[in-house]
Amino acid sequence: MRIFLLSATLVGAAILGVACSKKPPPEPVVTTPVAYASAVPSVSAAPSASAPVMTSAGFVKANVDYVLNPYNLPPYSGPTASVEGTVTVDGPPPGNLPLESHACPASIDMYGKTFREGLAPRPGAPRPLADAVVVVTGYTGVYIPETKDAVNLTISGCAYPSRTIAITFGQRLDIGNDTKLVFAPYIDEVSTGAVMAVPPSGGGDSIKVYPQRAGRFTMVDKMQAFVREDLFVFRHPLHAVTDRAGHYRIDGVPVVAGLKVGVYHPGINAQSEQPVELAANVVKTVDATLTYKPVAAPRPVDLTKIPPWLRPND
């Protein structure tokens, strides 16, 4: 049994997660709660013997276990370490993106460029790169459970905290709103009959979104056309997203051989990967630089050149 690496040629299946030479059993029927309910449906006080067992996050436990740990491995209990570092970008500055920003001009700061970058420490040096996805892969025979039920996101200044969202399958999104606008987020690639609105600041509780499968998605908004978030739903918890300073940190990494740190940025479609050796209870610094190569016009997406862990239907 092994964990795929993070690209087609140098990175493997980070969203795909765990794979074995033995074919897994048929995937169970998904009976998770409706993806965009504002609250988890209540379970009858006297459920029948066949009623599904739910996780504390509101998913059917058997479905989450199948995706994250299909071969019932025990949770990893060995020594762990941390990986942190800074992701930078070189090449020309980001281009402008078409944006319907009349409802909130401040949204240009988050969504108006090809990617978000910080200031270079000196002329000509790579700049800090925000919103890049960082994952640790390469560990074998290891199951690392997710410890948090939800990822909390608060819309502020007409935008989410970052343009990239990374969660583990079985986690929900708890979305709040500190602005005066009404937001109605939904996952573009998922069909749903109801989209819940996030009321303006002070107008109500956060809403809950339940991604139903692992993969790469786009989260947009019924009310605010400028919103466009890249959503990655992984099959393991060893992932992070860089902040505006390009910084990331991943804790709880098993100290085993064969580890790699992979970086991908959806806005510039660039990636990198490098091996890493860890020691117990040590924070290892792993930096990376991606190169931005703008294209004159959008080109058709060739799925054969996209890493398996990034393909929407994997």
C-alpha positions in Angstrom: 0.0 0.0 0.0 1.3 3.4 -0.9 0.4 7.1 -1.0 0.6 8.6 -4.5 2.9 11.6 -5.0 1.7 15.1 -6.0 1.9 15.4 -9.9 1.6 13.6 -13.1 5.4 13.2 -13.5 6.9 14.5 -10.3 3.9 14.9 -8.0 1.2 12.2 -7.4 -2.3 11.8 -6.2 -2.7 14.0 -3.2 -6.4 14.3 -3.4 -6.6 10.7 -4.6 -4.8 9.8 -1.4 -4.4 6.2 -0.5 -4.1 3.5 -3.2 -3.3 -0.2 -3.1 -2.5 -2.9 -5.6 -5.6 -4.6 -4.4 -8.8 -3.2 -5.9 -10.9 -1.6 -3.1 -14.5 -2.8 -2.4 -17.4 -1.0 -4.2 -17.9 2.5 -3.0 -20.9 2.8 -0.7 -24.0 4.8 -1.6 -23.5 8.4 -0.4 -26.3 9.3 2.0 -24.6 12.4 3.5 -26.8 15.3 4.4 -27.9 17.7 1.6 -24.8 19.7 0.7 -26.1 23.2 1.4 -28.3 22.9 4.4 -27.8 25.5 7.1 -27.9 22.8 9.7 -27.2 19.1 9.9 -30.5 17.1 9.6 -31.5 15.7 13.0 -31.5 12.0 13.6 -34.6 10.3 15.0 -34.5 9.8 18.8 -35.1 6.1 18.2 -33.2 5.2 15.0 -33.6 1.8 13.4 -30.7 -0.7 13.5 -30.0 0.2 9.8 -29.7 4.0 10.4 -26.3 5.3 9.3 -23.8 6.4 11.9 -23.0 10.0 11.5 -19.7 11.8 12.2 -19.7 14.8 14.4 -19.2 16.9 11.3 -22.5 15.7 9.8 -21.3 13.1 7.3 -22.1 9.3 7.1 -19.1 7.8 9.0 -18.9 4.7 6.7 -18.5 7.0 3.6 -15.8 9.1 5.3 -13.9 6.0 6.4 -14.1 4.5 2.9 -12.5 7.5 1.3 -9.9 8.3 4.0 -9.1 4.8 5.3 -10.5 2.1 3.0 -8.3 -0.6 4.4 -8.9 0.1 8.1 -5.4 1.0 9.0 -4.8 2.0 12.6 -4.1 5.7 13.2 -0.5 6.6 13.0 1.0 6.8 16.5 4.7 7.2 15.8 6.9 10.4 16.0 5.8 13.4 14.0 7.4 16.6 12.8 6.3 19.9 11.1 7.1 21.4 7.7 6.9 25.1 7.1 8.3 27.5 4.6 7.7 30.3 2.1 6.5 29.9 -1.4 7.6 32.6 -3.9 7.0 33.4 -7.6 9.2 34.7 -10.2 8.5 35.9 -13.7 6.3 38.9 -14.8 3.7 40.5 -12.5 0.2 39.1 -12.5 -2.2 40.2 -15.2 -5.7 41.6 -14.7 -8.8 39.4 -14.6 -12.3 40.5 -15.8 -14.3 41.2 -12.6 -17.8 42.4 -11.9 -16.8 44.4 -8.9 -19.4 47.2 -8.9 -21.1 45.7 -5.8 -17.9 46.0 -3.9 -14.8 47.6 -5.5 -12.6 46.2 -2.7 -13.1 42.7 -4.2 -10.5 43.7 -6.8 -7.8 43.3 -4.2 -8.6 39.6 -3.8 -10.0 38.5 -7.2 -8.8 41.2 -9.7 -5.4 39.6 -10.6 -4.1 36.3 -12.0 -2.6 35.7 -8.6 -1.8 37.5 -5.4 1.8 38.4 -4.5 3.7 40.3 -1.9 6.7 42.6 -2.2 10.0 41.3 -3.3 12.7 41.7 -0.6 15.0 43.3 -3.2 14.7 44.2 -6.9 14.5 41.2 -9.2 14.0 38.7 -6.4 11.1 36.2 -6.3 7.9 37.6 -4.6 5.9 35.9 -1.8 3.0 34.0 -3.4 -0.4 33.7 -1.7 -3.1 31.0 -2.2 -0.7 28.2 -3.2 -1.6 24.6 -2.1 1.1 22.7 -0.3 0.9 19.0 0.5 3.1 16.4 2.1 3.0 13.0 0.3 5.1 9.9 0.0 4.3 8.1 3.3 3.4 4.4 3.0 1.2 2.2 5.1 0.1 5.1 7.2 -3.3 6.5 8.1 -3.4 10.0 9.5 -6.9 11.0 10.7 -8.3 14.5 10.4 -8.8 16.0 13.9 -11.1 19.0 13.0 -14.8 18.8 12.0 -14.9 22.0 10.1 -12.9 24.7 8.4 -14.2 28.1 9.5 -14.3 30.9 6.9 -15.4 34.5 7.5 -16.1 36.7 4.5 -14.6 40.1 5.3 -13.8 43.1 3.0 -15.9 41.5 0.2 -13.7 38.4 0.1 -12.8 35.1 1.7 -9.6 34.9 3.7 -7.8 33.5 0.7 -8.6 32.6 -2.9 -7.7 28.9 -2.3 -9.5 26.7 0.2 -8.1 23.3 1.2 -10.0 20.8 3.4 -10.1 17.1 4.1 -13.0 15.0 2.9 -15.4 14.7 5.8 -14.8 18.2 6.9 -17.5 20.8 6.3 -17.2 24.5 5.6 -18.6 26.9 8.2 -19.0 30.2 6.4 -19.7 33.5 8.2 -20.1 37.1 7.0 -18.7 40.3 8.4 -19.7 42.5 5.5 -22.9 44.4 4.7 -23.6 42.3 1.6 -25.5 39.0 1.3 -23.5 36.0 0.1 -24.9 32.7 -1.2 -21.9 30.4 -1.8 -22.2 27.1 -3.7 -19.8 24.6 -5.4 -20.1 25.2 -9.1 -19.5 21.6 -10.2 -22.1 20.1 -7.8 -25.8 20.1 -8.5 -28.0 21.2 -5.6 -31.6 22.2 -5.2 -31.0 24.8 -2.5 -28.4 27.4 -1.8 -28.3 29.0 1.6 -27.6 32.7 2.0 -25.1 34.0 4.5 -26.7 37.1 6.1 -24.9 40.4 6.6 -22.8 41.0 9.7 -24.9 40.5 12.8 -27.8 39.1 10.8 -27.5 35.4 11.7 -25.3 32.4 12.2 -22.9 31.0 9.7 -24.0 28.5 7.1 -22.6 25.0 6.6 -21.5 23.5 3.3 -20.8 19.8 3.0 -18.5 18.8 0.0 -19.7 15.4 -1.0 -16.5 14.0 -2.7 -12.8 14.5 -2.9 -11.5 16.5 -5.9 -10.9 20.0 -7.2 -13.8 22.4 -7.4 -14.7 26.1 -7.9 -16.8 27.8 -5.2 -18.8 30.8 -6.6 -21.7 32.8 -5.3 -25.4 33.3 -6.4 -25.4 36.9 -5.1 -21.9 38.2 -5.6 -20.5 37.5 -9.1 -17.0 38.6 -8.2 -16.4 35.5 -5.9 -14.3 32.7 -7.3 -12.6 30.3 -4.9 -10.5 27.3 -5.8 -11.6 24.5 -3.5 -9.5 21.4 -2.9 -11.0 18.5 -1.0 -8.2 16.1 -0.1 -8.2 12.5 1.1 -5.7 13.2 3.9 -5.0 16.1 6.3 -1.4 17.0 5.4 -2.2 20.1 3.4 -2.0 23.9 3.8 -2.6 27.1 1.8 0.0 30.0 1.8 -1.0 33.3 3.2 -0.2 36.8 1.7 3.4 36.5 2.9 3.7 33.1 1.1 4.0 31.3 4.4 2.6 27.9 5.2 2.9 25.3 7.9 1.9 21.6 8.1 2.0 19.8 11.5 1.6 16.2 12.4 3.7 14.8 9.6 4.9 11.2 10.2 8.6 10.8 10.5 9.1 8.1 7.7 11.2 7.7 4.6 10.2 8.9 1.2 8.4 12.1 2.1 7.9 14.9 -0.5 6.6 18.4 -0.3 4.6 19.4 -3.3 3.3 22.9 -4.2 0.7 24.0 -6.8 -0.9 27.3 -7.6 -4.2 27.2 -9.5 -3.9 30.8 -10.8 -0.6 30.4 -12.6 -0.9 26.6 -13.2 2.6 25.9 -11.9 3.9 23.3 -9.5 7.0 22.0 -7.8 8.1 19.1 -5.6 11.1 18.2 -3.5 12.0 15.4 -1.1 12.3 16.1 2.6 13.8 14.2 5.5 12.3 14.9 9.0 13.3 14.3 12.6 10.9 13.9 15.5 9.6 17.1 17.0 11.6 19.2 14.6 10.2 22.0 12.3 11.8 21.6 8.9 11.9 24.6 6.6 11.0 23.8 3.0 10.8 26.8 0.6 9.7 26.7 -3.0 9.6 29.0 -6.0 7.1 28.8 -8.9 7.6 30.5 -12.2 4.8 32.4 -13.8 4.6 32.1 -17.6 1.6 34.1 -18.9 -0.2 32.9 -22.0 -1.6 35.2 -24.6 -5.0 33.6 -24.6 -6.8 30.8 -22.7 -6.1 27.4 -24.1 -8.3 24.3 -23.9 -7.7 22.2 -20.8 -5.8 18.9 -21.6 -6.8 16.6 -18.8 -3.9 14.2 -19.6 -1.5 17.0 -18.5 -3.3 17.7 -15.2 -2.0 15.8 -12.2 -4.6 13.1 -11.2 -5.1 14.7 -7.8 -6.3 17.9 -9.5 -8.8 16.4 -11.9 -12.4 17.3 -11.0 -13.8 13.8 -11.4 -11.1 11.9 -9.5 
